[in-house]
């Protein structure tokens, strides 16, 4: 089921829902990564729907079927405010069970930064609590060099909406050649990133890491040990600092960035489903 939302600044966000056969056990909202779109999570959504979860996903602004310049964002908090609006929409539908946020790569960073806002004394108006968080290879450490960070800082202020290539090596996203081939041929995938978006990624990761010790939202953090798209050390640092009573950490040493698309995806999905099941009993 497809539908759209319009943001306060006039951007149309494309949404999709996968409905389970019976009454939903709970809801999972998927936040995709840089340059991609919600359609790439079809297999994962079907796996979760088969287990009784209602799955929602949306194309972030500047991505997929949503509006906005490719890889651009109008303001520093645009992606966070958009997520808040989508969450409000999801909560407006009749539902039961927990609401879980699931973010991959840049989407994992957006989701983590969103949840971390709740640790502020006065959270932003777009924030609202969720019942759980799943992070898949989150871009907590984008792996940028000192020179790249300097260029990001300069470009984001001089020409914040200038979009350039993101430098992604497609062979790094997954060890399955078919996944890489489909990614390269996908008309909804792009390789653009603006200065403002690059600065958001560079700053949000350390901001989240600095609050790891205060974490209080039940979280499943899974990351690829052989990741070449983001630095896996960011996830490892977060896992070491966050309270163990709320964080479940799982590293997959041999996997590449897209852990839900790797040849071992059945093991990864099973780990996710087990954790989701534990949230039903919490």
N, C-alpha and C positions, 0 to 999 in steps of 0.2 A: 504494500500500500504506500503510495507516494503522495506527498503534499509539500507545501511551502510555508515559510514564515517570512515576514518582512521586518527588518530591524528598524529602529528609530531613525537611522540615517538613510533608509530607503534601499538597503541591500536585501535581495531575495535569497533566502537560505533554503536549499532543497533538503527534504527529510524523507526518510523511508522507515517503515515498520515491518518487522517479521513477526507474525502472530503464531503462537503455539496452538496445537490442536485443541487442548482443553483450557481450563482456567489458568492464567499465568501464575507461576510460583513467585515471580518478581520481575523486575525490569532491568535491562542492561542498556546503557547509552554509550555508543561507540564514538570515539573522537579520533579521526584518521590523522595520518602524518603529512609532512611537507610534500607538496606537489601531487599527492594522490587524491583519492575520493572514497566515499562510503561504499561504492560498488565492489571495491576490492576486498570487502569483508563478507561477501555473500556466503562463502563456505562456512566461516566461523559463525555467522548469524544463524544459518540453518542448523548447525550443530547444537547451538544453544537453544534454539526454538524446539528442537527435537527433545530436549531435556526439560521443556516446560517453561522456558524463559521468554518473555516478550522482549524483543531486541529492537532498539531504536538507533538510528544513525543519521548523521547530517553531513553535508559538504560544508566545510568551513568557508568563510568568505574568501574570494580569490581562488577558489578551488572547485573542481568538478562542475556540477550543474548550478552552483550558486553564483550570485552576482559578484561584482567587484573585480578590479584589475588583478590579473594573475600574480599571485604571490605578494599582494599588497594588503595593507590594513590602514584604515583611515586615522586611527588614533592608537596610542600605546596599549590601551586596554580593550581594543575592539574584539579580539578573539575571546577574551574572558567574558565580556558583556554578552556576546553572541551565545556562548555556552550557557550563561545564566538564563537567557531568554528561552533557549531550547529546553532546558531543565524545567522551567516554569510551564512550558507547553506540555511536556511529558507528564508532569504531576497533575495537570488539569484533567487528564483522562482517568476514568474509573480504573483502579488498579488495586492490587494487593501484594504483599510481600515487599522485600527490600528493593531500593533503587540503587544500582551499582553503576559507577562511572568507569569506563574502560578506555584508556588512551594508549595509542602506539606512537613511538618516536616523538615528533613534534607534538602530536596529539596527546601523548603521555605527559609532556612538559606542560601543555595547556591545562590538562586535567589536574596535575599536581599543583600547579600554581594557583588554580582555582580553589582547590581544597585547602591549600595553605592560607588563603585569604581569611579563612575562618579562625585562624590563630591570632589575628589582629584584634586589638582592643575594640576597634570600630570597623568591622568589615565593610567593604564597598557595597553599594546598593544592589549590585548584580549577584552577590554571593548568596547561596543557600546551602544548607547541609545536605550531604548524601549519606547513604547507609554503608557504603563501601567503595573502595577504589582499586582498580587493577591497572598496573603500569607495565606495558610491554616495550622493552628496549627504549625507555624514555630518554629524551635528549637533555638530561640533566647536565651533561658535559658535552657540548657540541664538538669538542676536540679542535677548536680553532687555535691557530698559532698566534703569537704576539702581534705579528704584522696584520693578520686577518682581523684581529680584535681592534687594532688601531684603525684600519680601513672601515670597519663596521661603524665605529664611533663617529668618524668624520663624515662618511656618506649618509648615515642616518640623520644627521643634522643639516647637512648642506642640500642633499637631494633625497629626502626620506622615502619618496615613492618611486625612485629609479629602480627598476627591476632588472636584475642580471641573472646569469646562469648560476644555479646552486652548486655546481661542481660535483654532482653525484656521479660516481662510477656505477653504472647499472649492474655490473657483475657483482657488486658488493651487497646488493639487497638480499640475495637469496642464493642458496647452492643448487636450487632446482632450475635448470636452463629454461624449462617451459614457463616458469613464473617470470623470469627475466624477459623472455621473448614477448609474453603477453603485456608486461609493463611497458616495454618499448613501443608496442603497437597500439596502446590504449589512447584513444583520442582525448580522453578526459584527464590524462596525466600531463603535467607540465614541469618545467625545470626552472621556473622563475622564483626569485626571492628579492624583496625590496630591502632598502637600508633599514627602514623602521622595523620590519619583521625580523631581520637579522639581529638587530639590537635587542628586540624582545627576547629572542632565543638566548642570546649571549648573557643577558641580565637575569632572566627568570630562573635559569638553572641554579646559579649560586644563591639566589634569594630563597629558593625552596630548600636547598641543601643546608643553609644556615638555620633553618627551622626544623630540621629532621628530629632533633632531640625532643621537641615539643609535640610531635605527631600524635594525634589521637583518633584519626579515622582508620578503621580496619582496612588494611591494604595488602594486596598481593603484588609483589614486585618481582617480575621475571625479566631476565635480560640475557642477551647473547654474548658469550665469552669471546667469540671470534668476530665481534662487530667491528666493521670498518666505516660505518656510516656515522655513528656517534661513539664517543669514548665510553666503554663499559665501566671505567673507573668511577664515573659519576654515580652509577647505580650501586656499585660496591661501597662507596663512601656513605651514601644514604642508608644502605642496609646496616652498616656498622654503627651508625649514629642513632637511628630511630629506635624507639622502645619496642622490645621484642614481643610484648603482649599485644601490640596492635599490628605489627608487621610480619608478614610471611614472605621470606625471600627465597628465590630459586634462580640459580644461574645455570645456563645450559652451555658448558664450556666450548663445544665444537660447533655450535649453531651460528649462522649469520644473522643479520639484522632482523629480518621479518620472520620471527620465530613461529608465527601461526601459518606460514607458508613453506616452512622448511620440510625436508623429507621426513623428519621426526615429528611432524605437526600433531599426530595422534597422541603422542605423549604429552605435548604441551597443552593441548585442548583438554585432555583428561585431568591434568593438574589444575587447570582453570575450573573445570566443572566440579572437582572435589572441593576446591576452596569456596566456590559459589554455594555448594550444598551446605558447607559449614556455616555460611551466613544465614541460611534458613533456620538453623538450629540455635543461633546466637540469642 
